């Protein structure tokens, strides 16, 4: 059981990184707008270009957000499966809020 918990914690790190990425990306728009004195149209262009550039990283994050909880559920004992997978969701929440 300790080994399964260890593997689940390692897999849940993907959730932590997912949450961290979400918090970092959403927190940059106002700072960039102020630093470069961007108009609303320019800010929209900045956000749009950033999103286009992140398509490949976005696909990777999307795959990780599916595979990590699936992996945790597959290695877990049935009676602990829900608790172990919820660690992934907890890691996303911690990642979003830890670095604000």
C-alpha positions in Angstrom: 0.0 0.0 0.0 2.9 2.4 0.7 4.2 1.9 -2.8 0.8 2.7 -4.3 0.5 5.8 -2.2 4.0 6.8 -3.4 3.1 6.3 -7.0 -0.1 8.2 -6.6 1.7 11.2 -5.0 4.2 11.2 -7.9 1.3 11.1 -10.5 -0.5 13.8 -8.6 2.5 16.1 -9.2 1.1 16.4 -12.7 -2.0 18.0 -11.2 0.1 20.4 -9.2 1.9 21.5 -12.3 -1.4 21.8 -14.2 -2.7 24.1 -11.4 0.5 26.1 -11.3 0.5 26.6 -15.0 -3.1 27.8 -14.9 -2.3 30.3 -12.2 0.8 31.6 -13.8 -0.7 32.1 -17.3 -3.9 33.8 -16.0 -1.9 36.2 -13.8 0.3 37.7 -16.5 -2.1 39.6 -18.7 -2.5 42.7 -16.5 1.2 43.0 -15.8 2.2 42.7 -19.5 -0.5 45.2 -20.4 0.8 47.8 -17.9 4.5 47.2 -18.7 4.1 47.6 -22.4 1.2 50.1 -22.3 -0.9 47.9 -24.5 -4.4 48.9 -25.7 -7.2 46.4 -25.4 -6.7 45.3 -29.0 -3.0 44.8 -28.4 -3.7 42.9 -25.2 -6.1 40.6 -27.1 -3.4 40.0 -29.7 -0.9 39.2 -27.0 -3.2 36.7 -25.4 -4.2 35.2 -28.7 -0.5 34.7 -29.7 0.4 33.2 -26.4 -2.5 30.7 -26.8 -1.3 29.8 -30.3 2.2 29.3 -29.0 0.9 27.0 -26.2 -1.1 24.7 -28.4 1.6 22.0 -28.3 2.3 22.6 -24.5 -1.6 22.6 -24.1 -1.9 19.2 -25.8 0.7 17.8 -23.4 -1.0 19.3 -20.4 -4.3 17.9 -21.6 -2.9 14.4 -22.0 -1.3 14.6 -18.6 -4.5 15.7 -17.0 -6.2 12.6 -18.4 -3.4 10.1 -17.9 -2.4 10.9 -14.4 -5.7 10.3 -12.7 -6.3 7.2 -14.9 -2.9 5.8 -13.8 -3.7 6.5 -10.2 -7.1 4.7 -10.5 -5.5 1.7 -12.2 -2.8 1.1 -9.6 -5.1 1.7 -6.6 -6.9 -0.8 -4.6 -10.7 -0.5 -5.3 -11.6 0.6 -1.8 -9.1 3.4 -1.9 -9.4 4.4 -5.5 -11.6 7.5 -5.0 -9.4 8.8 -2.2 -6.2 8.3 -4.3 -7.6 10.0 -7.4 -8.9 12.9 -5.3 -5.2 13.6 -4.4 -4.8 14.6 -8.0 -7.6 17.2 -7.7 -6.2 18.4 -4.5 -2.8 18.9 -6.2 -4.4 21.0 -8.9 -6.0 23.2 -6.2 -2.8 23.5 -4.3 -0.9 24.3 -7.5 -3.3 27.1 -8.4 -3.3 28.7 -4.9 0.2 28.1 -3.7 1.9 30.7 -5.9 -0.5 33.5 -6.1 
